[in-house]
């Protein structure tokens, strides 16, 4: 017998619950393992907050595709998207609590006005990139119906460009690698 829609289990929601429980358990384990040492060195943050902050920083770097050991090599566009989403949440919580906007008093400073404009430009570019990626994926997927070798032909264009360079520099090799990664993203088969 099939469950009614109200009793069906949402697999994504269940996966989220499992993930959050695992993160909480990892923080609890870190507190039990290293909490006393953290307290001994006089950390002002509670061990739970300290390790939760560490998880947040690690995940931020991971989402931005940065090296978590050196904090380098991240994608600034992804970082701006995350930070922009955080500002939206903070403003919502300020309105929800009836408190005045903390960010509102800083907007008059030229550097904050420029940052807001930069965020809007980044948001517009991100939206445009998302739309273009969606259209290109649909077109490539449609082209596969009549040309099953399109993926190989597209990658061959990148390889041919690289071959024409002769003795490639590190920059040339990195360009080729990034072009192939972008092609893979744009030509990814639908899930």
N, C-alpha and C positions, 0 to 999 in steps of 0.2 A: 504494500500500500504506500502510495506517495504522500510525503509530508505536505501539509498545507503551506502556502507562501509565508505565513507568519512563523512557522516552525522550521522552515528550511534554514540550514546553516550556510552562512555566507563564507566561502573559503578564504576570501581576502581578509575579512574581518577576523576570522579565526587565526590566520597567519600573522596578522598584526598583533593579536593578543599574545601569541606564542613568542613573537619577536620581543615585544615589550617586557614580557616576563623574563626572557633570557638576558636582556640588557639589565634589568633590575637585579637579577641574580649575579651577573658579572660585577656590578657595582658593589653589591653586598659582599661578595667574595673578596674583592679588592680591599674593602673596608676591614674585613676580618683579618686579611693577610698583612696589609701594610698600614692600616689605620693607626695602630699604636706608634709606628715610626713617624707618621705624619704629625700626630699630636706632639711627639717628643721634640720635633724641630720647631714647634710653635706656630703651626699653620693657623691662621685666623678662620679659615673656612672649615666647616664641618667635613669630616672625611667623605660623607656621602656627597656633599656639594662639590668637593674637590674632584672626586673621581667622575661625577656626572659631567662636570665642566671638561674634564679630560676626554670623555667620550664624545661630547659635543664638538670639541675642537678637532678630534680625529675624524669624525664623520664629516664635518665641514670641509676639511682638507681632502678627504676621500671623494666627496661629491664634486669638488672642484678639480679633481684629478691632479692634486698637488702631491709632492713627496712629503709624507707626514714627518719624516725625520729632519728635513731641511726647510720645510715650509716653502718650497720653490716649485716652479713649473705648473702652477695652477691655472685654470681657465678663468680669467677675470669676468667674463660674461656670466658664467654660472655663479660666481661669487656675488655679483651684483644682483642676480635674480633672487638668491637666497636672502641677501641683506634687504632688498626691496620688500620681499614677503614679510620679513621680520618687522620692518617699519610699519607696514600695513597692519599687522597684528597688534603692534604696540599702540598705534593710534586708535584702533578699535577698542582695545582694553581701556585706554584712557577715557574714551567716550562712554563706554559701558559703566565705568566706575564713577563717572561724573567729574573726574578730575580734569584740570586744565592740561592742555597738551604741553608736554615738556619740550617736544621738538618745535612747537610753534614759536617759542620765544627766540629760538636760534635761527629761524628762517630769514631774519632780516640781515644776518651777516652775509656778505658777498660770497664767501666760500661755501656756505650752506645753500644759498640760492643756486650757485653753480653746481653743487653736488646733486640737488634735486633735479635740475635740468639734465644733468648727465644721467641720472637714474631714469628719467622719462625717455631720453634718447636710447638708453640701453634696453628699456622695456619695449620700445617701438622696434628696435633692431631685433630683439629676441622674438617678438611676435611675427615680424616679417620673415625671419629665418625659419620659424616653425611652419609658417604657411608655405614658403618655398620648398622646404623639405617634404611636407605633405604632398604637394603637387608633384614634385619630382619622383617621389616614391610611387605615386599612383601611375604616372606616365611610364616609368621603368617597368612596373608590374604589368601594365597593359602591353608594353612592347615585348615582354617575355612570351606572350601568347603567340606572336608571330616570329619571334627571333629568340629561341632558347639559349643562344650563345651570347646574348647581349652583355651579360656580366663579364665574360672573358674579353669581349671586344672592347668594353669600356676600360678595363684594367690594362689591356694591351696599349691603349693610347698613352696612358701614364708611363708604362714601361718604355715605349718608343721615345717619348720625350726625354726620359732619363738616359736612354742609350745615346741620343743625339748629343748629349753634353760631353761625351768623351770621358775625360778624367773629372769625375764628380767630386765636388767639395763636400764637407760635412753639411753645409747648408743645403746643397743640392739633394743629398741623401735624405736629410730631414724633410725637405719639401716633398720629395717623392713618398716618403713614409706617411706624412700628413695627408697628402692627396689620396693615397690608397685608403687611409682610415676614413676620410670624408666620403670617398666613393662608396665604401662599405656601408657607411651610415645612410647615405642617400639611396643606395640601391638595395637596402635590406629588404628581404622578402617579408610580406605581411605576416604577423603572428597568427 
